[in-house]
Amino acid sequence: MTMTLRPGVVTADTEYGMALLDQDSGEYYTLNPTAALIVRTLLDGTSAEAAVTALTDTYDVSAEQVEEDIDRILRELRAAKLLAA
């Protein structure tokens, strides 16, 4: 799965994870370290399965929980209209 942010959305790594700025609306969104790792992994063109592996290797969490987190994050990014079509 390749995830692409729509034009006008920029990212910045922070000491607490990541920030997403929608330059069109001026709104910004903050991601915790777990969500930031998911987003970075998917933006790099890595598959959702590889993102699951990256998170289960980094955090003490089940693959099922990571899959649910990925689905939730993608839904939230789509709802905020931050992803390319």
Secondary structure in CASP SS format (residue, H / E / C, confidence):
PFRMAT SS
TARGET T0000
AUTHOR 0000-0000-0000
METHOD secondary structure of the structure
MODEL  1
M C 1.00
T C 1.00
M C 1.00
T C 1.00
L E 1.00
R C 1.00
P C 1.00
G C 1.00
V E 1.00
V E 1.00
T E 1.00
A E 1.00
D E 1.00
T E 1.00
E C 1.00
Y C 1.00
G E 1.00
M E 1.00
A E 1.00
L E 1.00
L E 1.00
D E 1.00
Q C 1.00
D C 1.00
S C 1.00
G C 1.00
E C 1.00
Y E 1.00
Y E 1.00
T E 1.00
L E 1.00
N C 1.00
P H 1.00
T H 1.00
A H 1.00
A H 1.00
L H 1.00
I H 1.00
V H 1.00
R H 1.00
T H 1.00
L H 1.00
L H 1.00
D C 1.00
G C 1.00
T C 1.00
S C 1.00
A H 1.00
E H 1.00
A H 1.00
A H 1.00
V H 1.00
T H 1.00
A H 1.00
L H 1.00
T H 1.00
D H 1.00
T H 1.00
Y C 1.00
D C 1.00
V C 1.00
S C 1.00
A H 1.00
E H 1.00
Q H 1.00
V H 1.00
E H 1.00
E H 1.00
D H 1.00
I H 1.00
D H 1.00
R H 1.00
I H 1.00
L H 1.00
R H 1.00
E H 1.00
L H 1.00
R H 1.00
A H 1.00
A C 1.00
K C 1.00
L C 1.00
L E 1.00
A C 1.00
A C 1.00
END
